[in-house]
Structures are given as C-alpha cells and as structure tokens.
Amino acid sequence: MGSKGGVVKLSGMQKQVLALYRGFLRAARTKSPEERSRIESTVSGEFRRNARIVDRKNFIYIEYLLRRGSKQLDQLKSRETVGLSSFKIAPNSQSDEKT
C-alpha cells in the first residue's frame, strides 16, 4: 500500500471514511469519560469489522455505510445523546443457501 517516499495516496472515499472515524472520536470527547471509552471501543470495532467484511469495490454499500454513519454521528453530537450502541443483524441463513 506504500509508495515511493512513504506517501500514501488515499481515494476520495477513503478520505470520507477516515473523516467519519475522526468525527466519531471527536464527538466521543464531549461525553463522560466512561461513555467516551465505550464509544471509542464501539466505533473502533465497527470500523474494523466493516473493513474486514466489506469488499473494497462495493462502492454502493460503502456509500450506504457512510450515510448511515454520518446520521449516527449527527445524533451522537447532540447534547441529549449520552452514548452509542451497536447492533448486529444476522443474515438470513435461508437466503444465503443456493437452491
């Protein structure tokens, strides 16, 4: 992933993902110390999980995740919001089977 001189060129979408991640970390700083730790852990885990399971060429799904993350970040920035939660949707095993 490196290039000559150690400078890595990021695509526009990669820059958006990093900006979203940094935004979550900045928003976490406005919450209580224990909630900040929980938010940072949740955000880090979610981004790492998506980096592992989402195909880098699936631009439509990545754009969807960026939009969803942006909405969640806006909610987290609200003073009324005290924390962040995450849920996982298990894929339907019947739809994954080939018939």
N, C-alpha and C positions, 0 to 999 in steps of 0.2 A: 504494500500500500504506500510505501515511501517512494520518493522520487529524488532526483539529483538535488543536493543541497539540503536534504531533510525537510523540504517544504511539501506539505500535503495539500493538494487541491481538493476542495470539497464541492460537491454539486449543490445546486440551489436547495434541493430537497434535504440534503444532509445538513445544510446550514439551518433550515427551518426546524429540523428535529433537535439540533443542539440548542437553538434559541428557546424552544419549548422546554427542554430539560432544564436549562438555566433559569427560565422563568419560574418553574416549579420550585427550584431550590431557593430562589429569591423570595417567593411567596411564603415558603416554609419558615423563613427567618422572622416573619411577622407573628408567628404563632408561639404558644408556650413552649418551653424547652423540651418537655416530654412529647408534646404533639409534633414539634419540629422533627425530632428523631424518628417518630413513627411515619411522618410524611416522607422524609428523605428515604427511608427504607422502602416504603411502598413504591415511590416513584422510581427509585433505582431498580428495584426488582421488576417492575412493569416494563421499563425501557429495555432492560437486559433480556427479559423473556421475549419481547417482541423482536428484538434484534436477532435472536436465535431462531425464532419460528417463522418469521415473515420473510418471504422471498424478496430480495432487494429489487427485483424487477417488477414487482406487483405494485405499480405506482398508484393505481386506483385505491387499493386497500391502505397504502401508506398515507395517501391524502385523506382518506376517511379517518385514520387514526390521528392525524394531525388536527383535523377539525374537531374531533371528539376531545382530544387533549386540550385544545385551545378553550373549548367551552368549560371543561373541568377546571382549567387554570383560572378562568374568569370567576368561577364560583369560589375557588379557594382564596382568591384575592379579597373577597367580600369580608367585611368585618364580622358579619353574622356567622360565617363559616369558621368552625373551630378545629376541624380536622378533615381527613381524607380517608375514604375507604375504597376498597377494591373488591371486585367480584369476578369470578371466572365462570364463563358459560361453557359447559361441557358439550362437545359436538354430539349430535345425534348419531349414535352408532349405526342405526339402520340406514341412514342416508349415506354413510361412508362406505357401506358394503357395495360391492359390484354384483349385479344380478345378471 
